[in-house]
Amino acid sequence: MSAALPLPRWQAFAASFAESRLALAALAALAVILVAALAAPFISPQDPYDLARLDILDAKLAPGTQAASGFTYWLGSDDQGRDMLSAILYGLRVSLGVGIAATLAALALGMAAGMTAGYAGGWLDALIMRIVDLQLSFPAMLLALVLLAVLGQGVDKIVIALVAAQWAYYARTARGAALVERRKEYVDAAVCMALSPARIAFRHVLPNCLPPLVVVATVQVAHAIALEATLSFLGLGVPITSPSLGLLIANGFAHLLSGKYWISFFPGIALLITLVAINLAGDRLRDVLDPRLHGHYGA
């Protein structure tokens, strides 16, 4: 009887990931969150930032209240009469957009710096890594606060601040992976073929360095979203014209003592579910991509 053929790499990866029901549940929750955020303009009960449709008489209505107009505020309304469900869906768009954009930009910058340092070596490696060490010596929150104090508010400004706070993590990871890969035989073969160092580094070495970078990126998406929410809560994040979940929480914080808990509670729950789902999926991804487990899901 012939031996069974190994599964293609992507099928083996999916099968290994699916062994964790908790990770699958987290992935399903993430899929729902992403679809809801992308489809917010189409599925939201109302546009929460259309001033012409806001009614101050509907402000601070409790969850499930039906207004005189007949509209039901399933999650209540805020102090401006905005539907909280709609505001949360739009806030998810901003939070996820900022987090993903900052993570991708930081990944690209850190990957380029780390690959250059790890493959080139010498004085360039020393210079880049001293810059990385200097950046990592500052807490991410402190660095972001300083940059936003200089740059001012704005979605683009907070993305820049988050990139500056995160890129060094990718640079260090990419450098470590490049140092391991550059000693392998396929790199020696590429050198013998007279390929340029840049082509070897980014065409041949980089693909083999991606698994640890993907794991770091997954974790850092949650970190970026949480950091943006904290900065917005402090009034230094996104502008009030396009509030994220953090700003929605901040808007309702002043009303907690008066019993209007839903203005902060529901955005906080949405943020919590998003962060937990990303972290659970990221933990499983890390386990699957662990080099010690590569033999378990084929080549």
C-alpha positions in Angstrom: 0.0 0.0 0.0 1.5 3.4 -1.1 2.2 6.0 1.5 -0.2 9.0 1.7 1.0 12.1 -0.1 1.6 15.1 2.2 -1.0 17.8 2.1 -0.2 21.0 0.3 1.3 23.6 2.7 -1.7 25.8 2.8 -4.1 22.9 3.5 -1.9 21.6 6.2 -1.6 25.0 7.7 -5.4 25.4 7.7 -5.9 22.0 9.2 -3.4 22.7 12.0 -5.0 26.1 12.7 -8.4 24.5 12.8 -7.4 22.1 15.6 -8.1 24.8 18.1 -11.8 25.5 18.4 -11.1 28.6 20.4 -8.9 30.0 17.6 -11.7 29.2 15.1 -14.2 31.0 17.2 -11.9 34.0 17.4 -11.4 33.9 13.7 -15.1 33.8 13.1 -15.6 36.7 15.4 -12.9 38.7 13.6 -14.6 37.9 10.3 -17.9 39.2 11.6 -16.2 42.3 13.0 -14.4 43.1 9.7 -17.6 42.6 7.6 -19.6 44.8 10.0 -16.9 47.5 9.9 -16.6 47.4 6.1 -20.4 47.4 5.6 -21.1 50.0 8.2 -22.5 52.6 5.7 -25.0 49.9 4.4 -26.0 48.1 7.6 -26.0 50.9 10.2 -29.5 51.9 11.3 -28.6 55.6 10.7 -25.6 57.7 9.8 -24.5 58.9 13.2 -22.6 61.9 11.8 -25.4 63.3 9.6 -26.2 66.3 11.7 -29.4 67.0 9.8 -30.8 63.7 11.1 -29.8 64.1 14.8 -32.4 65.0 17.3 -31.1 66.3 20.6 -34.5 65.2 22.2 -33.3 61.7 21.6 -30.1 62.2 23.7 -29.1 59.7 26.3 -32.0 57.3 25.6 -31.6 53.9 27.3 -31.0 50.7 25.3 -34.2 49.4 23.6 -36.0 52.8 23.8 -38.3 53.7 20.9 -38.2 57.4 20.1 -41.2 59.5 19.1 -40.1 59.2 15.5 -40.5 55.4 15.8 -36.8 54.7 15.6 -35.6 52.1 18.1 -32.2 52.7 19.8 -31.3 49.1 20.5 -28.0 50.1 22.3 -29.2 53.5 23.4 -28.1 56.9 22.2 -25.3 59.3 23.3 -25.4 62.8 24.5 -26.0 64.1 21.0 -28.8 61.8 20.1 -26.6 59.5 18.0 -27.6 55.8 17.8 -24.9 53.9 19.7 -25.1 50.8 17.4 -24.4 52.9 14.4 -21.7 54.9 16.1 -19.9 51.6 17.2 -20.0 50.2 13.6 -18.5 53.4 12.3 -16.0 53.5 15.2 -14.9 50.0 14.3 -14.0 51.2 10.8 -11.7 53.9 12.2 -10.1 51.7 14.8 -9.5 48.8 12.5 -8.4 51.1 9.7 -5.8 52.9 11.8 -4.6 49.7 13.4 -4.1 47.8 10.2 -2.7 50.7 8.3 -0.1 51.5 11.0 0.8 47.8 11.3 1.4 47.3 7.6 3.4 50.5 7.3 5.5 49.6 10.4 6.0 46.1 9.0 7.3 47.4 5.7 9.6 49.9 7.4 10.9 47.5 10.0 11.3 44.6 7.6 13.4 46.7 5.2 15.6 48.0 8.0 15.9 44.6 9.7 16.7 42.7 6.4 19.3 45.3 5.5 20.9 45.1 8.9 20.8 41.3 9.1 22.1 40.6 5.6 24.6 43.4 5.1 26.2 43.2 8.6 29.2 45.3 9.5 28.8 49.0 10.4 25.4 49.2 8.7 24.1 46.5 11.0 25.6 48.2 14.0 24.1 51.6 13.0 20.6 50.4 12.3 20.5 48.3 15.5 21.7 51.1 17.7 18.8 53.2 16.3 16.4 50.3 17.0 17.8 50.0 20.6 17.4 53.8 21.1 13.8 53.7 19.8 12.9 50.7 22.0 14.2 52.4 25.1 11.2 54.8 24.9 7.8 53.4 25.9 5.5 53.2 22.9 2.8 55.4 24.6 5.3 58.1 25.6 6.8 58.2 22.0 3.3 58.4 20.5 2.2 61.2 22.9 5.3 63.3 22.1 4.8 62.9 18.3 1.1 63.7 18.5 1.8 66.8 20.6 4.1 67.9 17.8 2.1 66.8 14.8 -1.4 67.5 16.1 -4.6 65.5 15.7 -5.7 63.6 12.6 -6.0 60.0 11.3 -2.8 60.3 9.3 -1.0 61.8 12.3 -1.9 59.0 14.6 -0.8 56.4 12.0 2.6 58.1 11.8 2.9 58.0 15.6 2.0 54.4 15.7 4.4 53.5 13.0 7.2 55.3 14.8 6.3 53.4 18.0 6.2 49.9 16.4 8.6 49.6 13.5 11.6 48.7 15.7 9.9 45.4 16.8 9.7 44.2 13.2 13.3 45.4 12.5 14.7 43.3 15.4 12.6 40.3 14.4 13.6 40.6 10.7 17.3 41.0 11.5 17.3 37.9 13.7 15.6 35.8 11.0 18.0 37.2 8.3 21.0 36.2 10.4 19.8 32.6 10.5 18.9 32.4 6.9 22.1 34.0 5.5 24.1 31.0 6.8 22.1 28.5 4.8 23.2 26.7 1.6 20.7 28.4 -0.7 22.2 31.8 0.1 25.7 30.4 -0.8 24.3 29.1 -4.0 22.8 32.5 -4.9 26.1 34.2 -4.2 27.9 31.7 -6.5 25.4 32.7 -9.2 26.6 36.3 -8.8 23.2 37.6 -7.8 23.2 41.0 -6.2 23.0 41.2 -2.4 19.8 43.2 -2.6 18.2 40.5 -4.8 19.4 37.7 -2.5 18.1 39.5 0.6 14.7 40.5 -0.6 14.0 37.9 -3.3 15.3 34.7 -1.6 15.9 35.4 2.1 12.9 37.5 2.9 10.2 34.9 2.0 11.8 32.5 4.6 11.7 35.3 7.2 8.0 36.0 6.9 6.5 33.5 9.4 7.9 35.2 12.5 7.1 38.7 11.0 3.5 37.6 10.4 3.2 36.5 14.0 4.6 39.8 15.3 2.3 41.7 13.0 -0.8 39.9 14.2 0.0 40.7 17.8 0.9 44.3 16.9 -2.4 44.9 15.2 -4.1 44.5 18.6 -1.4 46.6 20.2 -1.9 49.4 17.7 -5.7 49.4 18.1 -5.4 49.5 21.9 -2.8 52.3 21.7 -5.0 54.3 19.3 -8.0 53.8 21.6 -5.9 55.0 24.6 -4.7 58.1 22.8 -8.2 58.9 21.5 -9.5 58.5 25.1 -6.9 61.1 26.2 -8.0 63.4 23.4 -4.9 63.1 21.3 -6.0 60.5 18.7 -8.5 60.8 15.9 -10.6 64.0 15.5 -14.1 64.1 16.8 -15.5 64.2 13.3 -14.4 60.6 12.7 -14.4 59.1 16.2 -12.9 55.6 16.9 -14.0 53.3 19.7 -11.6 55.0 22.1 -13.2 58.4 21.5 -16.7 56.9 21.9 -15.6 55.5 25.3 -14.2 58.9 26.3 -17.4 60.7 25.2 -19.5 58.6 27.6 -17.1 58.5 30.5 -18.5 61.8 31.9 -22.0 60.3 32.1 -21.1 57.1 34.0 -21.9 58.6 37.4 -25.3 59.7 36.2 -26.2 56.1 35.2 -25.8 56.5 31.5 -23.5 53.5 31.3 -24.3 52.4 27.8 -22.5 55.4 26.2 -19.1 54.0 27.2 -20.1 50.4 28.0 -21.0 49.1 24.5 -18.0 50.7 22.7 -15.8 49.2 25.4 -17.3 45.8 24.9 -16.8 46.1 21.1 -13.1 47.1 21.7 -12.6 44.2 24.2 -14.1 41.6 21.8 -12.0 42.9 18.9 -8.7 42.8 20.9 -9.4 39.4 22.5 -10.3 37.9 19.1 -7.1 39.2 17.5 -4.9 38.0 20.3 -6.5 34.5 20.4 -6.1 34.1 16.6 -2.5 35.5 16.9 -1.6 33.0 19.6 -2.8 30.1 17.5 -1.0 31.5 14.4 2.2 31.7 16.5 1.8 28.1 17.5 1.2 26.9 14.0 4.1 28.9 12.5 6.6 27.8 15.2 9.6 26.4 13.4 9.6 23.4 15.7 6.2 22.4 14.3 7.0 22.8 10.6 7.3 19.1 10.2 3.7 18.6 11.4 2.1 20.3 8.4 4.3 19.3 5.5 6.5 21.3 3.1 
